[in-house]
Amino acid sequence: MNSQGSKSRVELQEQGMYPLSHPKDWSWPFWPALPLYPYGKRRTLRKEIVFETIWTFDQLHGILYAIVPIRMTLVKLAAGGLLVYAPVAPTTECIHLVNELVAKHGEVKYIVLPTSSGLEHKVFVGPFSRRFPQAQVFVAPHQWSFPFNLPLSWLGFPQKRTQELPHDSSLAPFALEFDYAILDINLGRGSFAEVAVFHKQSRALLVTDSILSVPVDPPEILQLDPYPLLFHARDNALEAIEDNEDNRRKGWQRISLFALYFRPSALEVTAIGQMFRDALKAPQRTLKTYFGLFPFRWQETWKQAFDALRGQGRPFVAPILQILIFPQAPRQVLNWADTVASWDFQQIISCHFDSLILANPCQFRQAFAFLEKNPSVSKDFSSSESQPLLEEDLRFIKELEASLVKRGIATPAKEKV
């Protein structure tokens, strides 16, 4: 790693964001339950978001080096103790970082699983809750599993301590400090649920997958091992993997396009024959480099595509939710968004991508305007903040939707409101 990367690591250590731990502390032996990168070795990065009140814990997940942060949030309770929103893998390093807060602020009292369909969040709740046996576990309604719909106790959730979140948030034991709203969409073969949680004292909104923002630079958790960034910074298989700040940024921005569009318009997929010919000429042919295989070529328009996706950091709904999920129940989604927008928050903490989005209720509500026939745009928004995602980049997901509808796996979108 170059000096810039080493400096970043030292700075993070000095800030107490993660301990000087041994690689064995990163071990996650249960990775086969959800075989996503980085598999059995998962780093954890802790960051204080609101002084002495809210902390985020970032890890990584993804496929083929197209990796993004997955995030857990801890909130200090007024009477002492902690609430955990969307647990991550309870590695030794992660639990050490949590226990540092426990020693100062009190035990983990509540663990919240804010989704019914997000396996990347659900898979960690059982193991995490076993590390804190006094905590009550609250889950979003209509939990389900695939290919068999099993009871939560069979999935590792503590049977005596797990209960469904009351639909009426005033009935929750943490109601004095938090409000929440449940979005629960029946998709036929399962449900999509998300619980948005508002912490009144800090005016922070916690969300899972519904809203995100994409930063220009790679999040700190990706800087600990920048190899995936550098892998995707290349234009083709013949380029050497080189570590510098520009390549880290370029790799992150292309990963963002991959992760959110699957196949953005600026991406060309190399023919199989050409892919193998290029692999034979690749400067590095090891298991780590997939033996030189790199089936992508980026058009010059990729940077414009990223800038349109980012929209100067505006909060937006991920494309797959815009196309496949939320159009299944537009009125229900908008009612939920209206409820959330009635809270007086000034910052959003999402489980993916940027760890802190400085946004108000109006900006949150604007992100759902794609569900409306005649969306209104506030004069306070810049053109980039209200700009929808580019149609050419949504094409692949729309084609996927059409294929799923044709096969009877999905139902056609309902009419806009």
BAGUSE-122765 format. One record per residue (C-alpha): residue number from 1; x, y, z; residue in three letters. Coordinates in steps of 0.5 Angstrom, whole numbers. Each point is the difference from the previous one (the first is absolute). Example, Ala and Ser with C-alpha at 12.3 -4.5 7.8 and 13.67 -1.06 7.14 Angstrom:
2
{r 1; {25; -9; 16}; Ala}
{r 2; {2; 7; -2}; Ser}
END
This chain:
417
{r 1; {0; 0; 0}; Met}
{r 2; {3; 7; -1}; Asn}
{r 3; {1; 5; 5}; Ser}
{r 4; {-7; 4; -1}; Gln}
{r 5; {-3; -7; 1}; Gly}
{r 6; {4; -1; 6}; Ser}
{r 7; {-1; 7; 3}; Lys}
{r 8; {-8; -1; -1}; Ser}
{r 9; {1; -7; 4}; Arg}
{r 10; {4; 4; 6}; Val}
{r 11; {-5; 6; 0}; Glu}
{r 12; {-6; -5; 1}; Leu}
{r 13; {4; -3; 6}; Gln}
{r 14; {1; 6; 3}; Glu}
{r 15; {-7; 2; 0}; Gln}
{r 16; {-2; -6; 3}; Gly}
{r 17; {-4; -3; -6}; Met}
{r 18; {3; -7; 1}; Tyr}
{r 19; {5; -3; 4}; Pro}
{r 20; {7; -3; -1}; Leu}
{r 21; {-3; -7; -1}; Ser}
{r 22; {2; -6; -3}; His}
{r 23; {-2; -3; -6}; Pro}
{r 24; {-3; -6; 4}; Lys}
{r 25; {-5; 5; 3}; Asp}
{r 26; {-3; 1; -7}; Trp}
{r 27; {-2; -7; -1}; Ser}
{r 28; {-7; -1; -1}; Trp}
{r 29; {-1; -8; -1}; Pro}
{r 30; {-7; 0; -2}; Phe}
{r 31; {1; 3; -6}; Trp}
{r 32; {-3; -6; -5}; Pro}
{r 33; {-7; 2; 3}; Ala}
{r 34; {1; 6; -5}; Leu}
{r 35; {6; -1; -4}; Pro}
{r 36; {2; 8; -2}; Leu}
{r 37; {7; 3; 0}; Tyr}
{r 38; {4; 1; 5}; Pro}
{r 39; {-3; -7; 2}; Tyr}
{r 40; {4; -2; 6}; Gly}
{r 41; {4; 6; 2}; Lys}
{r 42; {-5; 6; 1}; Arg}
{r 43; {3; 7; 3}; Arg}
{r 44; {-4; 4; 4}; Thr}
{r 45; {1; 8; 0}; Leu}
{r 46; {-3; 4; 6}; Arg}
{r 47; {-2; 7; -1}; Lys}
{r 48; {-3; 5; 5}; Glu}
{r 49; {-6; 4; -4}; Ile}
{r 50; {-3; 4; 6}; Val}
{r 51; {4; 1; 5}; Phe}
{r 52; {0; -5; 6}; Glu}
{r 53; {-7; -2; -3}; Thr}
{r 54; {0; -4; -7}; Ile}
{r 55; {5; -4; -3}; Trp}
{r 56; {1; -4; -6}; Thr}
{r 57; {3; -7; -1}; Phe}
{r 58; {2; -1; -8}; Asp}
{r 59; {2; -6; -3}; Gln}
{r 60; {0; -2; -7}; Leu}
{r 61; {-4; -5; -5}; His}
{r 62; {0; -1; -7}; Gly}
{r 63; {1; -5; -6}; Ile}
{r 64; {6; 0; -4}; Leu}
{r 65; {4; 6; 3}; Tyr}
{r 66; {-6; 4; -1}; Ala}
{r 67; {-1; 2; 7}; Ile}
{r 68; {-4; 5; 4}; Val}
{r 69; {0; 2; 8}; Pro}
{r 70; {-5; -4; 4}; Ile}
{r 71; {-2; 4; 6}; Arg}
{r 72; {-2; -1; 7}; Met}
{r 73; {-2; 6; 5}; Thr}
{r 74; {0; 0; 7}; Leu}
{r 75; {-4; 6; 4}; Val}
{r 76; {1; 1; 7}; Lys}
{r 77; {-6; 0; 5}; Leu}
{r 78; {-2; 6; 4}; Ala}
{r 79; {0; -5; 6}; Ala}
{r 80; {6; -3; -1}; Gly}
{r 81; {1; -6; -5}; Gly}
{r 82; {0; -1; -8}; Leu}
{r 83; {-5; -1; -5}; Leu}
{r 84; {3; -4; -6}; Val}
{r 85; {-3; 1; -7}; Tyr}
{r 86; {2; -5; -6}; Ala}
{r 87; {5; -4; 3}; Pro}
{r 88; {6; -2; -4}; Val}
{r 89; {5; -6; 1}; Ala}
{r 90; {2; -1; 7}; Pro}
{r 91; {7; -1; -1}; Thr}
{r 92; {5; 0; 6}; Thr}
{r 93; {2; 7; -2}; Glu}
{r 94; {-7; 2; -1}; Cys}
{r 95; {-2; -2; 7}; Ile}
{r 96; {6; 3; 3}; His}
{r 97; {-2; 7; -3}; Leu}
{r 98; {-7; -1; 2}; Val}
{r 99; {2; -2; 7}; Asn}
{r 100; {4; 6; 1}; Glu}
{r 101; {-6; 4; -1}; Leu}
{r 102; {-4; -5; 5}; Val}
{r 103; {6; 2; 5}; Ala}
{r 104; {-2; 7; 0}; Lys}
{r 105; {-7; 1; -2}; His}
{r 106; {-3; -7; 3}; Gly}
{r 107; {-3; -6; -3}; Glu}
{r 108; {-3; -2; -7}; Val}
{r 109; {-7; 0; 2}; Lys}
{r 110; {-4; 0; -7}; Tyr}
{r 111; {2; -3; -7}; Ile}
{r 112; {-4; 2; -6}; Val}
{r 113; {0; -4; -6}; Leu}
{r 114; {-4; 6; -5}; Pro}
{r 115; {-1; -5; -6}; Thr}
{r 116; {-4; -6; -2}; Ser}
{r 117; {4; -2; -6}; Ser}
{r 118; {7; 3; 1}; Gly}
{r 119; {4; -7; 1}; Leu}
{r 120; {6; 4; 0}; Glu}
{r 121; {-2; 3; 7}; His}
{r 122; {-5; -5; 2}; Lys}
{r 123; {6; -6; 0}; Val}
{r 124; {4; 4; 6}; Phe}
{r 125; {-6; 1; 5}; Val}
{r 126; {0; -7; 3}; Gly}
{r 127; {8; 0; 1}; Pro}
{r 128; {0; 7; 2}; Phe}
{r 129; {-6; -1; 5}; Ser}
{r 130; {4; -6; 3}; Arg}
{r 131; {6; 5; 2}; Arg}
{r 132; {-5; 4; 4}; Phe}
{r 133; {-5; -5; 4}; Pro}
{r 134; {-3; 6; 4}; Gln}
{r 135; {-3; 4; -7}; Ala}
{r 136; {-7; 0; -2}; Gln}
{r 137; {0; -2; -8}; Val}
{r 138; {-5; 4; -4}; Phe}
{r 139; {-2; -2; -7}; Val}
{r 140; {-3; 3; -6}; Ala}
{r 141; {-7; -3; -1}; Pro}
{r 142; {-1; -6; -5}; His}
{r 143; {7; -3; 0}; Gln}
{r 144; {1; -6; -5}; Trp}
{r 145; {5; -4; -3}; Ser}
{r 146; {2; -4; -6}; Phe}
{r 147; {0; -5; -3}; Pro}
{r 148; {-4; -2; 6}; Phe}
{r 149; {-4; 4; 5}; Asn}
{r 150; {3; -2; 7}; Leu}
{r 151; {-2; 3; 7}; Pro}
{r 152; {5; 5; 2}; Leu}
{r 153; {2; -4; 6}; Ser}
{r 154; {3; -5; -6}; Trp}
{r 155; {4; 6; -3}; Leu}
{r 156; {4; 1; 7}; Gly}
{r 157; {-5; 5; 3}; Phe}
{r 158; {-1; 0; 7}; Pro}
{r 159; {-7; -3; 1}; Gln}
{r 160; {-1; 3; 7}; Lys}
{r 161; {3; 7; -1}; Arg}
{r 162; {-3; 1; -8}; Thr}
{r 163; {-6; 4; -1}; Gln}
{r 164; {-3; 3; -6}; Glu}
{r 165; {0; 8; 0}; Leu}
{r 166; {-7; 3; 2}; Pro}
{r 167; {-3; 3; -5}; His}
{r 168; {-2; 6; 4}; Asp}
{r 169; {7; 3; 2}; Ser}
{r 170; {-3; 3; 7}; Ser}
{r 171; {0; -8; 2}; Leu}
{r 172; {7; -1; 0}; Ala}
{r 173; {5; 0; 6}; Pro}
{r 174; {4; 6; -3}; Phe}
{r 175; {-6; 4; -2}; Ala}
{r 176; {2; 6; 4}; Leu}
{r 177; {7; 1; -4}; Glu}
{r 178; {-2; -3; -7}; Phe}
{r 179; {-6; 0; -5}; Asp}
{r 180; {0; -5; -6}; Tyr}
{r 181; {-4; -1; -6}; Ala}
{r 182; {-1; -7; -3}; Ile}
{r 183; {0; -1; -8}; Leu}
{r 184; {-3; -7; -1}; Asp}
{r 185; {-1; -2; -7}; Ile}
{r 186; {-3; -6; -2}; Asn}
{r 187; {4; -3; -6}; Leu}
{r 188; {-4; -7; -1}; Gly}
{r 189; {5; -4; 2}; Arg}
{r 190; {3; 4; 6}; Gly}
{r 191; {0; 7; 2}; Ser}
{r 192; {4; 6; 0}; Phe}
{r 193; {1; 3; 6}; Ala}
{r 194; {4; 6; 3}; Glu}
{r 195; {-1; 4; 7}; Val}
{r 196; {3; 7; 0}; Ala}
{r 197; {1; 2; 7}; Val}
{r 198; {1; 7; 2}; Phe}
{r 199; {4; 2; 6}; His}
{r 200; {-3; 6; 3}; Lys}
{r 201; {6; 3; 4}; Gln}
{r 202; {5; 0; -6}; Ser}
{r 203; {-5; 1; -5}; Arg}
{r 204; {3; -6; -4}; Ala}
{r 205; {-4; -4; -5}; Leu}
{r 206; {2; -8; 0}; Leu}
{r 207; {-2; -3; -7}; Val}
{r 208; {2; -7; -3}; Thr}
{r 209; {0; 0; -7}; Asp}
{r 210; {-5; 5; -2}; Ser}
{r 211; {4; 6; -1}; Ile}
{r 212; {7; 1; -1}; Leu}
{r 213; {6; 5; -2}; Ser}
{r 214; {6; -2; -4}; Val}
{r 215; {6; 4; 2}; Pro}
{r 216; {6; 2; -5}; Val}
{r 217; {5; -3; 4}; Asp}
{r 218; {0; -7; 2}; Pro}
{r 219; {-2; -1; 7}; Pro}
{r 220; {5; -2; 5}; Glu}
{r 221; {-1; -7; 1}; Ile}
{r 222; {2; -1; -7}; Leu}
{r 223; {6; 3; 1}; Gln}
{r 224; {3; -5; 5}; Leu}
{r 225; {1; -5; -6}; Asp}
{r 226; {-1; 4; -6}; Pro}
{r 227; {2; -5; -5}; Tyr}
{r 228; {-8; -1; -2}; Pro}
{r 229; {0; 8; -2}; Leu}
{r 230; {7; -1; -4}; Leu}
{r 231; {-3; -6; -3}; Phe}
{r 232; {-6; 3; -3}; His}
{r 233; {4; 7; -2}; Ala}
{r 234; {3; -4; -6}; Arg}
{r 235; {-3; 2; -7}; Asp}
{r 236; {2; -7; -2}; Asn}
{r 237; {3; -7; 2}; Ala}
{r 238; {7; 3; -3}; Leu}
{r 239; {1; 5; 5}; Glu}
{r 240; {4; -1; 6}; Ala}
{r 241; {-3; 1; 7}; Ile}
{r 242; {3; 6; 3}; Glu}
{r 243; {-1; 4; 7}; Asp}
{r 244; {-1; 7; 0}; Asn}
{r 245; {-6; 5; 2}; Glu}
{r 246; {-3; 1; -7}; Asp}
{r 247; {0; -8; -1}; Asn}
{r 248; {-4; -1; 6}; Arg}
{r 249; {-5; 6; -1}; Arg}
{r 250; {-1; -3; -7}; Lys}
{r 251; {-1; -7; 2}; Gly}
{r 252; {-5; 2; 5}; Trp}
{r 253; {-4; 4; -5}; Gln}
{r 254; {0; -6; -4}; Arg}
{r 255; {-2; -5; 5}; Ile}
{r 256; {-6; 5; 2}; Ser}
{r 257; {-2; -1; -7}; Leu}
{r 258; {0; -7; 0}; Phe}
{r 259; {-3; -1; 7}; Ala}
{r 260; {-6; 4; -2}; Leu}
{r 261; {-1; -1; -7}; Tyr}
{r 262; {3; -7; -1}; Phe}
{r 263; {1; 2; -7}; Arg}
{r 264; {1; 7; -1}; Pro}
{r 265; {-1; 3; -7}; Ser}
{r 266; {8; 2; 0}; Ala}
{r 267; {2; -7; 1}; Leu}
{r 268; {2; -5; -6}; Glu}
{r 269; {0; -7; 1}; Val}
{r 270; {6; -3; -3}; Thr}
{r 271; {-1; -6; -5}; Ala}
{r 272; {2; -7; 3}; Ile}
{r 273; {5; -1; -5}; Gly}
{r 274; {3; 7; 1}; Gln}
{r 275; {0; -1; 8}; Met}
{r 276; {4; -6; 0}; Phe}
{r 277; {5; 3; -6}; Arg}
{r 278; {1; 6; 5}; Asp}
{r 279; {1; -4; 6}; Ala}
{r 280; {6; -4; -3}; Leu}
{r 281; {3; 7; -1}; Lys}
{r 282; {-2; 3; 7}; Ala}
{r 283; {6; 2; 4}; Pro}
{r 284; {-2; -3; 6}; Gln}
{r 285; {-3; -7; 0}; Arg}
{r 286; {-2; -3; 7}; Thr}
{r 287; {-6; -2; 3}; Leu}
{r 288; {0; 7; 3}; Lys}
{r 289; {-1; 3; -6}; Thr}
{r 290; {-5; -6; -3}; Tyr}
{r 291; {6; -2; -4}; Phe}
{r 292; {0; 6; -4}; Gly}
{r 293; {-8; -1; -2}; Leu}
{r 294; {-3; 7; -1}; Phe}
{r 295; {-6; 0; -4}; Pro}
{r 296; {-1; 8; 0}; Phe}
{r 297; {1; 6; -4}; Arg}
{r 298; {-2; 7; 2}; Trp}
{r 299; {-2; 5; -5}; Gln}
{r 300; {2; 7; 1}; Glu}
{r 301; {-7; 2; 3}; Thr}
{r 302; {1; -4; 6}; Trp}
{r 303; {1; 6; 4}; Lys}
{r 304; {-6; 4; -2}; Gln}
{r 305; {-4; -6; 2}; Ala}
{r 306; {3; 0; 7}; Phe}
{r 307; {-1; 8; 0}; Asp}
{r 308; {-7; -1; -2}; Ala}
{r 309; {-1; -6; 5}; Leu}
{r 310; {3; 4; 6}; Arg}
{r 311; {-4; 6; -1}; Gly}
{r 312; {5; 5; 4}; Gln}
{r 313; {-1; -5; 6}; Gly}
{r 314; {-8; 0; 0}; Arg}
{r 315; {-4; -5; 3}; Pro}
{r 316; {-3; -5; -5}; Phe}
{r 317; {-4; -7; 0}; Val}
{r 318; {5; -5; -3}; Ala}
{r 319; {-2; -2; -7}; Pro}
{r 320; {-2; -8; 1}; Ile}
{r 321; {-5; 3; 6}; Leu}
{r 322; {-3; 6; -5}; Gln}
{r 323; {-1; -6; -6}; Ile}
{r 324; {-2; -6; 4}; Leu}
{r 325; {-2; 1; 7}; Ile}
{r 326; {-3; 7; 1}; Phe}
{r 327; {-5; 0; -6}; Pro}
{r 328; {-3; -6; 3}; Gln}
{r 329; {-4; 4; 5}; Ala}
{r 330; {1; 8; -2}; Pro}
{r 331; {-5; 3; 5}; Arg}
{r 332; {2; -4; 6}; Gln}
{r 333; {8; 2; -2}; Val}
{r 334; {-2; 7; 0}; Leu}
{r 335; {-5; 0; 6}; Asn}
{r 336; {6; -3; 4}; Trp}
{r 337; {5; 5; -3}; Ala}
{r 338; {-5; 6; 2}; Asp}
{r 339; {0; -3; 7}; Thr}
{r 340; {8; 0; 0}; Val}
{r 341; {0; 7; -3}; Ala}
{r 342; {-4; 2; 6}; Ser}
{r 343; {5; -1; 5}; Trp}
{r 344; {5; 6; 1}; Asp}
{r 345; {7; -3; -2}; Phe}
{r 346; {6; 3; -3}; Gln}
{r 347; {4; -6; -1}; Gln}
{r 348; {-1; -7; -3}; Ile}
{r 349; {4; -6; 2}; Ile}
{r 350; {0; -6; -6}; Ser}
{r 351; {2; -7; 1}; Cys}
{r 352; {4; 1; -7}; His}
{r 353; {4; 5; -4}; Phe}
{r 354; {1; 6; 4}; Asp}
{r 355; {0; 0; 7}; Ser}
{r 356; {-3; 7; 2}; Leu}
{r 357; {-5; 3; -5}; Ile}
{r 358; {-1; 8; 2}; Leu}
{r 359; {-7; 0; -2}; Ala}
{r 360; {-7; 3; 2}; Asn}
{r 361; {-7; -3; 0}; Pro}
{r 362; {-1; 4; -7}; Cys}
{r 363; {6; -3; -3}; Gln}
{r 364; {-2; -7; 2}; Phe}
{r 365; {-7; 0; -2}; Arg}
{r 366; {2; 3; -7}; Gln}
{r 367; {4; -7; -1}; Ala}
{r 368; {-7; -3; -1}; Phe}
{r 369; {-2; 4; -5}; Ala}
{r 370; {1; -5; -6}; Phe}
{r 371; {-7; -3; 3}; Leu}
{r 372; {-4; 6; -2}; Glu}
{r 373; {-3; 2; -6}; Lys}
{r 374; {1; 7; 1}; Asn}
{r 375; {6; 1; 5}; Pro}
{r 376; {1; 7; 3}; Ser}
{r 377; {7; 3; 0}; Val}
{r 378; {2; 4; 6}; Ser}
{r 379; {3; 7; -3}; Lys}
{r 380; {5; -1; 6}; Asp}
{r 381; {3; -6; -4}; Phe}
{r 382; {5; 0; -5}; Ser}
{r 383; {-1; -3; -7}; Ser}
{r 384; {5; -6; 2}; Ser}
{r 385; {-4; -1; 7}; Glu}
{r 386; {-6; -1; -4}; Ser}
{r 387; {3; -4; -6}; Gln}
{r 388; {-3; -7; -1}; Pro}
{r 389; {5; -5; -2}; Leu}
{r 390; {2; -1; -7}; Leu}
{r 391; {-5; -4; -4}; Glu}
{r 392; {6; -4; -4}; Glu}
{r 393; {3; -2; 7}; Asp}
{r 394; {-7; -3; 2}; Leu}
{r 395; {-1; -4; -6}; Arg}
{r 396; {3; -6; 2}; Phe}
{r 397; {-4; -1; 6}; Ile}
{r 398; {-6; 2; -4}; Lys}
{r 399; {1; -6; -4}; Glu}
{r 400; {1; -4; 6}; Leu}
{r 401; {-6; 2; 2}; Glu}
{r 402; {-4; -1; -6}; Ala}
{r 403; {3; -7; 0}; Ser}
{r 404; {-2; -2; 7}; Leu}
{r 405; {-7; 3; -2}; Val}
{r 406; {0; -5; -6}; Lys}
{r 407; {2; -6; 4}; Arg}
{r 408; {-5; 2; 5}; Gly}
{r 409; {5; 1; 6}; Ile}
{r 410; {-2; 7; 0}; Ala}
{r 411; {-6; 4; -1}; Thr}
{r 412; {-1; 6; -4}; Pro}
{r 413; {1; 7; 3}; Ala}
{r 414; {-6; 3; 3}; Lys}
{r 415; {-2; 7; -3}; Glu}
{r 416; {3; 6; 3}; Lys}
{r 417; {-3; 4; 5}; Val}
END
